[in-house]
Amino acid sequence: MTDTANTTLAHSKPAAFLGGGVIGALGGLIGLGGAEFRRPLLIGLFGFPGLEAVILNKAMSLVVVATALPFRTAAVPFADVLAHWPIIVNLLAGSLLGAWFGAGWATRLRSETLYRVIAIMLVAIAVVLMVGHEASARQPLVAGGLQIVAGVIAGFIIGIVAALLGVAPGPMGAA
């Protein structure tokens, strides 16, 4: 390793620690794992190529989700979550299939195309976060068999987005 590489690495450790702290605080405030904030740092500040940033981001997201789980169960007990098991199974079924397809697409895309896809998805997520949430709960849009189909389709889309962005599974899912 050259002196320049050592100097860059030494400067990036504090930047990575500070960036991680800010990402953790932002993600915690809005109920996300922070992957949406982490990816631009991985690509822009630390210079990771698109696919490598997605893979690294996914690995970090899994660690964050696993670490956050005990804290979240203190706020929402497992029994309350498991009361909705049919919805969870439907979303999970679609998400796993979507993640499989999304990961395959991510590995076949050119870097420039992957950067554009990531940018478009991040802007779309920002819009959803700004305008797509209300404080009050609503009734489901669909019920019965149609709800199962809608859950699998929504899960499939969530899985694709999660795989392409390297999140676990991101703002539209359970992370």
Contacts in CASP RR format, 6 or more apart in sequence:
PFRMAT RR
TARGET T0000
AUTHOR 0000-0000-0000
METHOD contacts of the structure
MODEL  1
MTDTANTTLAHSKPAAFLGGGVIGALGGLIGLGGAEFRRPLLIGLFGFPG
LEAVILNKAMSLVVVATALPFRTAAVPFADVLAHWPIIVNLLAGSLLGAW
FGAGWATRLRSETLYRVIAIMLVAIAVVLMVGHEASARQPLVAGGLQIVA
GVIAGFIIGIVAALLGVAPGPMGAA
1 9 0 8 1.000
12 46 0 8 1.000
15 45 0 8 1.000
15 46 0 8 1.000
16 46 0 8 1.000
19 41 0 8 1.000
20 38 0 8 1.000
20 41 0 8 1.000
22 37 0 8 1.000
23 34 0 8 1.000
23 37 0 8 1.000
23 38 0 8 1.000
23 41 0 8 1.000
24 33 0 8 1.000
24 34 0 8 1.000
24 37 0 8 1.000
24 64 0 8 1.000
26 32 0 8 1.000
26 34 0 8 1.000
26 37 0 8 1.000
27 33 0 8 1.000
27 34 0 8 1.000
27 37 0 8 1.000
28 34 0 8 1.000
30 129 0 8 1.000
32 170 0 8 1.000
32 171 0 8 1.000
32 175 0 8 1.000
33 61 0 8 1.000
33 64 0 8 1.000
33 65 0 8 1.000
33 68 0 8 1.000
33 167 0 8 1.000
33 168 0 8 1.000
33 170 0 8 1.000
33 175 0 8 1.000
34 61 0 8 1.000
34 64 0 8 1.000
35 57 0 8 1.000
35 58 0 8 1.000
35 60 0 8 1.000
35 61 0 8 1.000
35 64 0 8 1.000
35 165 0 8 1.000
35 166 0 8 1.000
35 167 0 8 1.000
35 168 0 8 1.000
35 170 0 8 1.000
35 175 0 8 1.000
36 122 0 8 1.000
36 125 0 8 1.000
36 165 0 8 1.000
36 167 0 8 1.000
36 170 0 8 1.000
36 171 0 8 1.000
38 57 0 8 1.000
38 60 0 8 1.000
39 53 0 8 1.000
39 54 0 8 1.000
39 57 0 8 1.000
39 118 0 8 1.000
39 122 0 8 1.000
39 165 0 8 1.000
39 166 0 8 1.000
40 122 0 8 1.000
42 48 0 8 1.000
42 53 0 8 1.000
42 56 0 8 1.000
42 57 0 8 1.000
43 49 0 8 1.000
43 50 0 8 1.000
43 53 0 8 1.000
43 115 0 8 1.000
43 118 0 8 1.000
47 53 0 8 1.000
48 56 0 8 1.000
49 111 0 8 1.000
50 111 0 8 1.000
50 114 0 8 1.000
50 115 0 8 1.000
50 118 0 8 1.000
51 106 0 8 1.000
51 107 0 8 1.000
51 109 0 8 1.000
51 111 0 8 1.000
51 114 0 8 1.000
54 106 0 8 1.000
54 114 0 8 1.000
54 118 0 8 1.000
54 164 0 8 1.000
54 165 0 8 1.000
54 166 0 8 1.000
55 166 0 8 1.000
57 165 0 8 1.000
57 166 0 8 1.000
57 167 0 8 1.000
58 163 0 8 1.000
58 166 0 8 1.000
58 167 0 8 1.000
58 168 0 8 1.000
61 166 0 8 1.000
61 167 0 8 1.000
61 168 0 8 1.000
61 170 0 8 1.000
61 175 0 8 1.000
62 168 0 8 1.000
64 168 0 8 1.000
64 175 0 8 1.000
65 168 0 8 1.000
65 175 0 8 1.000
81 88 0 8 1.000
82 88 0 8 1.000
86 148 0 8 1.000
87 147 0 8 1.000
87 151 0 8 1.000
90 147 0 8 1.000
90 148 0 8 1.000
90 151 0 8 1.000
90 152 0 8 1.000
90 155 0 8 1.000
91 151 0 8 1.000
91 152 0 8 1.000
91 154 0 8 1.000
91 155 0 8 1.000
91 158 0 8 1.000
91 173 0 8 1.000
91 174 0 8 1.000
92 155 0 8 1.000
93 152 0 8 1.000
93 155 0 8 1.000
94 151 0 8 1.000
94 152 0 8 1.000
94 153 0 8 1.000
94 154 0 8 1.000
94 155 0 8 1.000
94 156 0 8 1.000
94 158 0 8 1.000
94 159 0 8 1.000
95 155 0 8 1.000
95 156 0 8 1.000
95 158 0 8 1.000
95 159 0 8 1.000
95 162 0 8 1.000
95 169 0 8 1.000
95 173 0 8 1.000
96 159 0 8 1.000
97 156 0 8 1.000
97 159 0 8 1.000
98 155 0 8 1.000
98 156 0 8 1.000
98 157 0 8 1.000
98 158 0 8 1.000
98 159 0 8 1.000
98 160 0 8 1.000
98 163 0 8 1.000
99 159 0 8 1.000
99 160 0 8 1.000
99 162 0 8 1.000
99 163 0 8 1.000
99 169 0 8 1.000
100 163 0 8 1.000
101 156 0 8 1.000
101 160 0 8 1.000
101 163 0 8 1.000
102 159 0 8 1.000
102 160 0 8 1.000
102 163 0 8 1.000
102 164 0 8 1.000
103 163 0 8 1.000
104 163 0 8 1.000
105 160 0 8 1.000
105 163 0 8 1.000
105 164 0 8 1.000
106 114 0 8 1.000
106 163 0 8 1.000
106 164 0 8 1.000
109 117 0 8 1.000
114 164 0 8 1.000
117 164 0 8 1.000
118 164 0 8 1.000
118 165 0 8 1.000
121 161 0 8 1.000
121 164 0 8 1.000
121 165 0 8 1.000
122 165 0 8 1.000
125 171 0 8 1.000
125 172 0 8 1.000
128 171 0 8 1.000
128 172 0 8 1.000
129 171 0 8 1.000
140 147 0 8 1.000
141 150 0 8 1.000
142 150 0 8 1.000
154 172 0 8 1.000
157 172 0 8 1.000
158 169 0 8 1.000
158 170 0 8 1.000
158 172 0 8 1.000
158 173 0 8 1.000
159 169 0 8 1.000
161 167 0 8 1.000
161 169 0 8 1.000
161 170 0 8 1.000
161 172 0 8 1.000
162 168 0 8 1.000
162 169 0 8 1.000
162 170 0 8 1.000
162 173 0 8 1.000
167 175 0 8 1.000
168 175 0 8 1.000
169 175 0 8 1.000
END
